[in-house]
Amino acid sequence: MPNLRTNTAEGSPGCRLVVVAVSRGGSVLGRRLAESLDGDFVAAKGRLARVMAEVWANYREIVCIMATGIVVRAVAPLLRDKALDPAIVVCDEAGNFAISLLSGHLGGANHLARRVAAAIGGQAVLTTASDVLGLTPLDLWCRDLGLVPGDKAAFTRAMGHLVDEGALSVWSRYPLPELPPDLHPHPDRATADLVIDSRTAPAERAAVLHPKVLVVGIGCNRGAAAGAIAAAVESTCAAHGLAAAAIARLASIDLKQDEAGLLAYASTQGLTIDYYDKDALNRIKEIAASAVVQRATGARAVAEPAALLSAGLGATLLAAKMKWTDVTTAVAEIADPFATIDNPRNR
């Protein structure tokens, strides 16, 4: 039998699950469950608040073997956002029930509850409306397609509308993959329930969802600060009515692979950068050329051709070259962002 891991809540390297118990009986079940799920176990009798704060910061899945009310009181001060909070599942000492308490969809607590129930021979208890009614969990659907709600309140209303009406209409600027049966294509942006668009133009009744469809091409002077690049990108998007949340990645010339400000900006935004050499950039003909840029880099331009190359076949230049202090930007739009769900590039 493998050794059980019993920690003080700092987390084993690579482990994402922990089981927490406060009683002797709960600890017996907790150790067995931790072994079954390849997780850590923490006995928290008399120190639950401190332990919960520690595991909250170090694990993505937390199974609590104790009363639901105790867990609610312990986690209440720690709650931030359903997109950030870990999955919480609560079990009784007898192992009869595994209750998905927190982050059922995005955090994976519903799935975890099923795993826990299977491991202990109990019953998973799910209360999320979409699961109970057999409807599409919109938050998971958006996550899988890389869609970011433009307004969380509007998105919450759309989820409520789906529960109440059993279906939603969807307008998209881009070709859609096969939709779930309760989401229906709609021809009119103004009257749809969900709008999938990179533009920031509001929709009267819809929840606007931004897909990862924009590529920002960036040229910059040596030593350009991350803040200057951030301001340039933000101003470019604002000038063209584009959502920054729709940015899929950045693109530039290979001479900028060690540009500290560009790398720092990409890191803070969680974006990758595609780099192209001067020959690749010069193959893109219909762009605004610059003699100054060509003398410095050998490329007739950087921002526009880099954005178009990265966006792939059928790309559209939405924002032509814009000059800012130390930075030049351009934005291209990917033609079919959902062609492959795992990688939005359609090359």
Beta strands, then each sheet from edge to edge (+ up, - down):
strand 1: 17-21
strand 2: 40-43
strand 3: 61-65
strand 4: 87-91
strand 5: 97-102
strand 6: 123-125
strand 7: 148-149
strand 8: 168-172
strand 9: 183-185
strand 10: 194-196
strand 11: 207-210
strand 12: 214-220
strand 13: 247-253
strand 14: 273-276
strand 15: 316-324
strand 16: 327-333
sheet 1: 2+ 1+ 3+ 4+ 5- 6-
sheet 2: 7+ 11- 10- 8- 9-
sheet 3: 14+ 13+ 12+ 16- 15+
end
